[in-house]
Amino acid sequence: MTDADESPQHDGLGGLFDNLPTAASHLPERPAREQPAPGSRRALRAAREGADATDPGSDAAADAPVTASDQDESGAPAVPAAVREADSDQLDDLFAPERHHAVPRKKRGRGCLIGLIIVLVVLGGIAAGGAWVYNTYQTKIDDLFGWGEPKDFEAGQATGEALVTIKKGDTGSPVSTALFKAGVTKTDRVFYDYLIEENPGATFYPGVYKLQKKMTAAAALKALEEPTSRMENTVRIPEGSTVESALPLIVDGVGLAMEDLSRAVSTPSDYGIQADKLEGWLFPAVYTFDPGSSAEDVIARMVDRTRESLSEAGVPDADAQRVLTIASIIEREGRTPDFTKISRVIQNRIDDGMMLQMDSTAQYGYGELHAGKASTSEAAQHNDNPWNTYVIKGLPATPISNPGDAAIDAAMHPADGPWLYFVTVNMATGETQFSTTYEEHQQGITKMRAWCKANPGSGC
């Protein structure tokens, strides 16, 4: 076979392959490379220009000729190990998660302790403030949230007998107070609150009513509306009343004219009393008179009842006026359990030559005894009259109220003790502090003022 015969025959395709370059021919010149993209291998190489060619991580190592040993298993040129290592480090830097320098931990022990102390102090202050508010306004808070004891008695608890006096012109509020003081209702305002809700138009007629103790507000109202509850020709004179406050009660209960009663009390000598007025002699009690009794009959019976009490206490006739005067102050100044101690304070101050300085005497002399306040006004305290023991020494000119059996007996038999002062520190309970020194007395006054501030409208 000749060479010509062995040459491949391309027929019509010969022109297509005749112009292919041979292996020795030059390839077309490639255009200049553009700037490498940031982060590419070329960019990394360019950044390493100028490095030592012997450095395994330099471009010289990257550009080293590829030998057979540098080929991979497929026969393709392998990337030099130095380049791979360098590129691996760079790629790790590029894509590895963000690395943070180690930051030393703060010392929080002392700061946490201070913060804890501050929190505890704040919480303690809140707790203490809350406790003070609750202790001070416990009744109002309990009422607001429905806590505490019920205000009304339960049905079926009523027992015994209670006499309640209703004065002419009395409305729901004073009637509610009268029921509470007589032991009929459980609290001062429960009857009034019930009245406002159920029967705000109720009318009350003056007189003495026979009810029971521990009644519900509803039962008390029903009883007051029953004609049989009102006692005919009956009057109740309360302890600590005066002639001025007693006469209207007699008018309402017995039906006598005020003019007749005023005339009946104007001449004490008609009843064997050697005094300018009958103050202190109209004994506090419940009286029922026969129809047709005169004003003089009514007054005489009350004076006779006072004489009985004086006699039972062992008071000589010559000392009657003095004992009644002391008893009248005791009756106005305190509660029954404290009567004998108050009597001792009066006697000790007289014996020591001190002024009595009793608020009740100043109030009586100034005409504000029934003003409904325990404290004396500035004007009353400094008013110059024969009853004001802030101005005069010794006892007032006459008794200042009508005392009962307990007060008369206490005036005659005072307790033993060194007390020179006393003050009521709780108007609701009548709690009274007795003191020997003025400094102790001032502490008691501070307590009283604190209670009054916490209980506005309570009669201080």
C-alpha positions as CSV (number, residue, x, y, z in Angstrom):
1,M,0.0,0.0,0.0
2,T,1.4,3.4,-1.0
3,D,1.5,6.5,1.3
4,A,-1.2,8.1,-0.9
5,D,-3.4,5.2,-0.4
6,E,-2.8,5.4,3.4
7,S,-3.8,9.0,3.5
8,P,-7.2,9.6,4.8
9,Q,-9.8,10.6,2.3
10,H,-12.0,13.6,3.4
11,D,-14.0,13.9,0.2
12,G,-16.0,17.1,0.5
13,L,-14.9,17.9,4.1
14,G,-11.3,18.3,3.3
15,G,-11.5,22.1,3.1
16,L,-12.9,22.2,6.7
17,F,-9.9,20.5,8.3
18,D,-7.2,21.7,6.0
19,N,-6.8,25.0,7.8
20,L,-6.6,23.7,11.4
21,P,-3.4,24.8,13.1
22,T,-0.8,22.2,13.8
23,A,0.7,21.6,17.1
24,A,3.6,23.8,16.3
25,S,1.6,26.6,15.1
26,H,1.0,29.6,17.5
27,L,-2.3,30.1,19.2
28,P,-4.1,33.4,18.8
29,E,-2.9,35.9,21.3
30,R,-5.3,36.2,24.3
31,P,-6.6,39.6,25.3
32,A,-5.2,41.2,28.4
33,R,-6.8,40.0,31.6
34,E,-9.2,42.2,33.4
35,Q,-8.6,43.0,37.1
36,P,-9.2,39.9,39.2
37,A,-12.5,39.7,41.1
38,P,-12.1,40.5,44.8
39,G,-11.6,37.3,46.8
40,S,-10.6,35.2,43.7
41,R,-7.4,33.2,43.6
42,R,-5.9,35.7,41.2
43,A,-6.7,38.5,43.6
44,L,-5.0,36.5,46.4
45,R,-1.9,35.9,44.2
46,A,-1.7,39.5,43.3
47,A,-1.8,40.4,46.9
48,R,1.2,38.1,47.5
49,E,3.4,39.7,44.8
50,G,6.8,40.5,46.0
51,A,6.8,37.6,48.4
52,D,9.9,35.4,48.5
53,A,9.8,32.9,45.6
54,T,11.0,30.2,47.9
55,D,8.1,30.8,50.2
56,P,5.8,27.8,49.8
57,G,2.9,30.2,50.0
58,S,4.2,32.7,47.4
59,D,3.1,33.2,43.8
60,A,6.4,31.5,42.7
61,A,5.3,28.4,44.2
62,A,1.9,28.8,42.7
63,D,3.5,29.3,39.2
64,A,5.9,26.4,39.6
65,P,5.8,24.0,36.6
66,V,3.6,21.0,37.0
67,T,5.3,17.7,36.9
68,A,4.0,14.2,36.5
69,S,4.0,13.9,40.2
70,D,1.8,16.9,40.4
71,Q,-0.9,15.3,38.3
72,D,-4.0,13.9,40.0
73,E,-5.3,10.4,39.3
74,S,-7.3,11.5,36.2
75,G,-4.1,12.9,34.6
76,A,-5.1,16.5,35.1
77,P,-2.5,18.9,36.5
78,A,-2.7,19.0,40.3
79,V,-2.6,22.3,42.2
80,P,0.6,22.6,44.1
81,A,0.2,21.7,47.8
82,A,1.5,25.1,48.9
83,V,-1.1,26.8,46.8
84,R,-3.8,24.6,48.1
85,E,-2.7,25.2,51.7
86,A,-2.6,29.0,51.2
87,D,-5.9,29.1,49.4
88,S,-7.5,26.9,52.0
89,D,-6.4,29.4,54.7
90,Q,-7.7,32.3,52.7
91,L,-11.0,30.6,52.1
92,D,-11.3,29.7,55.7
93,D,-10.7,33.3,56.6
94,L,-13.4,34.4,54.0
95,F,-16.2,31.9,54.9
96,A,-15.4,30.8,58.5
97,P,-17.8,32.0,61.2
98,E,-17.1,35.3,62.9
99,R,-14.4,34.9,65.4
100,H,-14.4,36.9,68.7
101,H,-11.7,37.7,71.0
102,A,-12.1,36.3,74.4
103,V,-13.6,39.0,76.8
104,P,-12.8,38.6,80.5
105,R,-15.9,38.1,82.6
106,K,-17.0,41.0,84.7
107,K,-16.9,40.7,88.5
108,R,-20.6,40.9,89.3
109,G,-20.6,39.6,92.9
110,R,-20.5,43.0,94.6
111,G,-22.8,44.7,92.1
112,C,-25.4,41.9,92.4
113,L,-25.3,42.1,96.2
114,I,-25.8,45.9,96.2
115,G,-28.7,45.5,93.7
116,L,-30.3,42.8,95.8
117,I,-30.1,45.0,98.9
118,I,-31.7,47.9,97.1
119,V,-34.5,45.7,95.9
120,L,-35.1,44.3,99.4
121,V,-35.1,47.8,100.8
122,V,-37.7,49.0,98.3
123,L,-39.9,45.9,98.8
124,G,-39.5,46.3,102.5
125,G,-40.6,50.0,102.3
126,I,-43.6,49.0,100.1
127,A,-44.6,46.3,102.6
128,A,-44.2,48.6,105.6
129,G,-46.2,51.4,103.9
130,G,-48.9,49.0,103.0
131,A,-49.1,47.7,106.5
132,W,-49.3,51.2,107.9
133,V,-52.1,52.1,105.4
134,Y,-54.0,49.0,106.3
135,N,-53.7,49.4,110.0
136,T,-54.7,53.0,109.8
137,Y,-57.6,52.6,107.4
138,Q,-58.5,49.0,108.1
139,T,-62.2,49.6,108.6
140,K,-62.5,51.6,105.3
141,I,-60.4,49.1,103.4
142,D,-62.4,46.1,104.7
143,D,-65.6,47.8,103.8
144,L,-64.3,48.6,100.3
145,F,-63.3,45.0,99.5
146,G,-66.1,43.3,101.6
147,W,-63.7,41.9,104.2
148,G,-64.1,41.9,107.9
149,E,-67.2,41.3,110.1
150,P,-70.8,41.8,108.8
151,K,-72.2,45.2,109.7
152,D,-75.7,43.8,110.6
153,F,-76.8,41.2,113.1
154,E,-78.3,38.0,111.7
155,A,-82.0,37.3,111.9
156,G,-83.0,35.4,115.0
157,Q,-80.4,37.0,117.3
158,A,-82.7,39.5,118.9
159,T,-83.0,39.3,122.6
160,G,-83.8,41.3,125.8
161,E,-85.2,44.8,125.8
162,A,-83.9,48.2,124.7
163,L,-85.4,51.6,125.0
164,V,-84.7,54.1,122.2
165,T,-85.6,57.8,122.4
166,I,-86.5,59.6,119.3
167,K,-86.5,63.4,119.5
168,K,-88.7,65.7,117.6
169,G,-87.2,66.4,114.2
170,D,-84.9,63.3,114.2
171,T,-84.1,61.9,110.8
172,G,-82.4,58.7,109.7
173,S,-78.9,59.5,110.8
174,P,-79.6,60.4,114.5
175,V,-82.1,57.6,114.8
176,S,-79.4,55.2,113.4
177,T,-77.0,56.4,116.1
178,A,-79.6,56.1,118.8
179,L,-80.3,52.5,117.8
180,F,-76.7,51.6,117.9
181,K,-76.0,53.2,121.3
182,A,-79.0,51.3,122.7
183,G,-77.5,48.0,121.5
184,V,-80.3,47.5,119.0
185,T,-78.1,47.5,115.8
186,K,-74.6,46.2,115.3
187,T,-73.0,49.3,113.9
188,D,-73.7,53.1,113.9
189,R,-74.5,53.4,110.2
190,V,-76.1,50.1,109.3
191,F,-79.7,51.3,109.9
192,Y,-79.1,54.5,108.0
193,D,-77.7,52.7,105.0
194,Y,-80.6,50.3,105.0
195,L,-83.0,53.2,105.3
196,I,-81.5,55.0,102.3
197,E,-81.7,51.9,100.2
198,E,-85.1,50.6,101.2
199,N,-87.2,53.4,102.6
200,P,-85.7,56.9,102.3
201,G,-89.0,58.6,102.9
202,A,-89.6,57.0,106.4
203,T,-91.0,59.3,109.1
204,F,-90.1,59.1,112.7
205,Y,-92.3,60.3,115.6
206,P,-90.8,61.5,118.9
207,G,-91.1,59.3,122.0
208,V,-89.6,56.3,123.7
209,Y,-89.7,53.0,121.8
210,K,-89.4,49.5,123.3
211,L,-87.3,47.3,121.0
212,Q,-84.9,44.4,121.5
213,K,-81.1,44.2,121.4
214,K,-79.3,42.6,118.4
215,M,-82.0,43.3,115.8
216,T,-81.4,43.5,112.1
217,A,-81.8,46.9,110.5
218,A,-84.9,45.7,108.7
219,A,-86.5,44.4,111.9
220,A,-85.6,47.6,113.8
221,L,-87.3,49.8,111.1
222,K,-90.4,47.6,111.2
223,A,-90.6,47.8,115.0
224,L,-90.3,51.6,114.9
225,E,-93.2,51.8,112.5
226,E,-95.4,49.7,114.9
227,P,-97.6,52.0,117.1
228,T,-97.4,49.5,119.9
229,S,-93.6,50.0,120.2
230,R,-94.0,53.5,121.3
231,M,-94.5,53.9,125.0
232,E,-97.2,56.4,125.9
233,N,-96.4,59.2,128.4
234,T,-92.9,57.9,128.7
235,V,-89.6,59.8,128.6
236,R,-86.0,58.7,128.9
237,I,-83.5,61.2,130.3
238,P,-80.0,60.1,129.2
239,E,-76.9,60.3,131.4
240,G,-74.9,63.5,130.8
241,S,-77.9,65.4,129.6
242,T,-78.6,69.0,130.8
243,V,-81.8,70.8,131.7
244,E,-81.7,72.4,128.3
245,S,-81.5,69.1,126.5
246,A,-83.9,67.2,128.8
247,L,-87.0,69.5,128.6
248,P,-87.6,68.8,124.8
249,L,-87.6,65.1,125.5
250,I,-90.2,65.6,128.2
251,V,-92.3,67.6,125.7
252,D,-92.1,64.8,123.1
253,G,-92.6,61.9,125.5
254,V,-95.2,63.2,127.9
255,G,-96.9,65.9,125.7
256,L,-96.4,68.8,128.1
257,A,-95.9,72.4,126.9
258,M,-92.4,73.8,126.9
259,E,-93.6,77.0,128.6
260,D,-95.0,75.0,131.5
261,L,-91.8,73.0,131.9
262,S,-89.5,76.1,131.7
263,R,-91.6,77.7,134.5
264,A,-91.4,74.5,136.6
265,V,-87.6,74.4,136.6
266,S,-87.1,78.1,137.1
267,T,-87.4,78.0,140.9
268,P,-85.2,75.2,142.5
269,S,-86.3,76.1,146.0
270,D,-89.8,74.7,145.1
271,Y,-88.2,71.3,145.4
272,G,-86.0,72.0,148.4
273,I,-82.8,72.7,146.4
274,Q,-80.6,75.5,147.6
275,A,-79.1,76.4,144.2
276,D,-79.5,78.9,141.4
277,K,-80.6,76.3,138.9
278,L,-81.7,72.6,138.8
279,E,-78.7,71.5,136.7
280,G,-77.7,68.1,137.8
281,W,-80.9,67.2,139.6
282,L,-83.0,65.8,136.7
283,F,-81.9,62.2,137.3
284,P,-81.2,60.2,134.0
285,A,-83.8,57.3,133.8
286,V,-86.9,56.1,132.0
287,Y,-90.1,57.5,133.4
288,T,-93.7,56.8,132.6
289,F,-96.3,59.3,133.9
290,D,-100.0,59.0,134.4
291,P,-102.1,61.0,132.0
292,G,-102.8,64.5,133.2
293,S,-99.5,64.8,135.1
294,S,-98.3,68.4,135.4
295,A,-94.9,69.8,134.7
296,E,-94.2,70.2,138.4
297,D,-95.1,66.6,139.0
298,V,-92.7,65.5,136.3
299,I,-89.8,67.6,137.6
300,A,-90.4,66.7,141.3
301,R,-90.3,63.0,140.5
302,M,-86.9,63.4,138.8
303,V,-85.5,65.4,141.7
304,D,-86.7,62.8,144.2
305,R,-84.9,60.1,142.1
306,T,-81.6,62.1,142.4
307,R,-82.0,62.2,146.2
308,E,-82.4,58.4,146.2
309,S,-79.1,58.0,144.3
310,L,-77.3,60.4,146.7
311,S,-78.6,58.6,149.7
312,E,-77.5,55.2,148.3
313,A,-74.0,56.5,147.7
314,G,-73.8,57.8,151.3
315,V,-73.7,61.5,150.4
316,P,-74.6,63.8,153.3
317,D,-77.3,66.4,152.5
318,A,-74.8,69.2,153.1
319,D,-72.4,67.8,150.4
320,A,-75.1,67.0,147.9
321,Q,-74.4,70.0,145.6
322,R,-70.6,69.5,145.7
323,V,-70.8,65.7,145.0
324,L,-73.3,66.3,142.2
325,T,-70.9,68.9,140.7
326,I,-68.0,66.4,140.7
327,A,-70.3,63.6,139.5
328,S,-71.5,65.8,136.6
329,I,-67.9,66.3,135.4
330,I,-67.1,62.6,135.7
331,E,-70.2,61.8,133.7
332,R,-69.2,64.1,130.8
333,E,-65.4,63.2,130.8
334,G,-65.2,59.5,130.6
335,R,-66.7,56.0,130.3
336,T,-68.2,54.1,133.3
337,P,-65.1,51.8,133.9
338,D,-62.9,54.9,134.3
339,F,-65.3,56.9,136.6
340,T,-63.5,56.2,139.9
341,K,-60.0,57.1,138.4
342,I,-61.4,60.3,136.9
343,S,-62.8,61.1,140.4
344,R,-59.3,60.6,141.8
345,V,-57.7,62.9,139.3
346,I,-60.2,65.7,140.2
347,Q,-59.6,65.2,143.9
348,N,-55.8,65.1,143.5
349,R,-55.7,68.3,141.5
350,I,-57.9,70.1,144.1
351,D,-55.7,68.9,146.9
352,D,-52.6,70.1,145.1
353,G,-54.1,73.5,144.4
354,M,-54.1,72.9,140.6
355,M,-56.7,74.1,138.2
356,L,-59.0,71.3,137.1
357,Q,-58.8,72.3,133.4
358,M,-61.7,70.0,132.3
359,D,-62.9,70.5,128.7
360,S,-66.5,69.7,129.7
361,T,-66.6,72.7,132.1
362,A,-65.3,75.1,129.5
363,Q,-67.8,73.8,126.9
364,Y,-70.7,74.1,129.3
365,G,-69.9,77.7,130.3
366,Y,-69.5,78.7,126.7
367,G,-72.7,76.9,125.6
368,E,-71.1,74.2,123.3
369,L,-71.4,71.2,125.5
370,H,-73.8,69.5,123.0
371,A,-71.8,70.5,120.0
372,G,-70.7,66.9,119.5
373,K,-67.0,67.4,119.9
374,A,-64.6,66.1,122.6
375,S,-62.1,68.9,122.2
376,T,-62.7,72.5,123.4
377,S,-62.7,75.4,121.0
378,E,-60.1,78.2,121.6
379,A,-62.9,80.7,122.4
380,A,-64.5,78.4,125.0
381,Q,-61.2,77.6,126.7
382,H,-60.4,81.2,127.3
383,N,-63.9,82.5,128.0
384,D,-64.2,84.0,131.5
385,N,-67.2,82.5,133.2
386,P,-67.9,80.8,136.6
387,W,-67.9,77.3,135.0
388,N,-64.7,77.4,133.0
389,T,-62.1,75.5,135.0
390,Y,-59.4,76.7,132.6
391,V,-60.0,80.2,134.1
392,I,-61.2,79.6,137.7
393,K,-59.7,77.5,140.5
394,G,-61.8,74.7,142.1
395,L,-65.1,73.4,141.1
396,P,-67.5,75.1,138.7
397,A,-70.4,77.2,140.0
398,T,-73.0,74.4,139.6
399,P,-73.2,70.8,138.1
400,I,-72.8,70.8,134.4
401,S,-74.9,67.7,133.6
402,N,-77.3,65.1,135.0
403,P,-75.1,62.3,136.5
404,G,-76.3,58.7,137.0
405,D,-75.8,56.3,139.8
406,A,-72.3,55.2,138.8
407,A,-71.0,58.7,138.5
408,I,-72.5,59.8,141.8
409,D,-71.0,56.8,143.6
410,A,-67.5,57.4,142.0
411,A,-67.6,61.1,143.1
412,M,-68.1,59.9,146.7
413,H,-65.6,57.0,146.4
414,P,-62.6,57.8,144.2
415,A,-60.0,55.1,143.4
416,D,-56.6,55.2,145.0
417,G,-53.8,56.5,142.7
418,P,-51.3,59.3,142.0
419,W,-52.8,60.4,138.7
420,L,-53.0,64.1,137.8
421,Y,-53.9,63.8,134.1
422,F,-56.0,61.8,131.7
423,V,-56.9,61.9,128.0
424,T,-59.1,59.7,125.8
425,V,-56.8,58.3,123.1
426,N,-59.5,56.4,121.2
427,M,-62.9,58.0,120.8
428,A,-64.4,54.9,119.3
429,T,-63.6,52.6,122.3
430,G,-63.3,55.3,125.0
431,E,-59.8,54.1,125.8
432,T,-58.3,56.6,128.3
433,Q,-54.7,57.1,129.4
434,F,-54.0,58.2,133.0
435,S,-50.7,59.9,133.8
436,T,-48.8,61.1,136.8
437,T,-46.4,63.5,135.0
438,Y,-47.0,66.1,132.4
439,E,-44.5,64.5,130.0
440,E,-46.6,61.3,130.1
441,H,-49.7,63.3,129.5
442,Q,-48.2,64.9,126.4
443,Q,-47.5,61.5,125.0
444,G,-51.1,60.6,125.5
445,I,-52.2,63.8,123.7
446,T,-50.0,62.8,120.8
447,K,-51.7,59.4,120.6
448,M,-55.1,61.1,120.7
449,R,-54.2,63.5,117.9
450,A,-52.9,60.6,115.8
451,W,-56.1,58.7,116.2
452,C,-58.2,61.8,115.4
453,K,-56.2,62.4,112.2
454,A,-56.7,58.8,111.1
455,N,-60.4,59.0,111.9
456,P,-61.8,62.3,110.6
457,G,-65.4,63.1,111.4
458,S,-65.3,60.9,114.6
459,G,-66.1,63.6,117.0
460,C,-62.7,64.8,118.0
